[in-house]
Amino acid sequence: MADDVAAFIQELHLDMPLMLGFSDGGQIVLDLGIRYPALARALVMVGAYSRLTESGMRFMHAFGVEGPHRVNFERMERERPSLVQGWKAQHTVQGSDTWKTLLDQISEMWYAPLGYSEADLRGGIAPTLIAVGDRDGAIPVEEATYLFRLMPNVELAVTPNAGHFFPDITHPLFAQMLDFLLRHQAKPAA
């Protein structure tokens, strides 16, 4: 997906855009930062990780994603009905269950080893804000601090009393993310 986003940016001739990604979008932003370091001016990664952790696997299992291509849809519908309704509303085409196909495909991505080395993370990545909720079941604060300690040019925002799905435009952290991006909107000196 990072390759697709990079191709999109290049096709539109965007000049070092500011990028923000949440959850899977945060993973894409991290991958872009590592593999396309000159592409973006600044990055915000919310709820993203560099390595698959036990807590991340427990989080996925709690949602019914038990492994690559092993999604327990009945359990999801029973235990997470509002989340399932949201997926259905966003990913249903002409009465089909495309949301199930999407989750099956995503399950493979969620369990794929990311393969980032510490050298990758220490590379020349754009200025980055790493944001995480202190009660995020998928991305522990320890993972965010691991990235913070390895990556250059990074700020860390840990939001109190927040889980994985906390960020939206009404949340106070959104203003902090926007401020970070605005501080980096000017093109860096050559």
Secondary structure, 3 states (H helix, E strand, C coil): CHHHHHHHHHHCCCCCCEEEEECHHHHHHHHHHHHCCCCCCEEEEECCCCCCCHHHHHHHHHCCEEECCEECHHHHHHHCHHHHHHHHHHCCCCCCCHHHHHHHHHHHHHHCCCCCCHHHHHCCCCCEEEEEECCCCCCCHHHHHHHHHHCCCEEEEEECCCCCCCCCCCCHHHHHHHHHHHHCCCCCCC
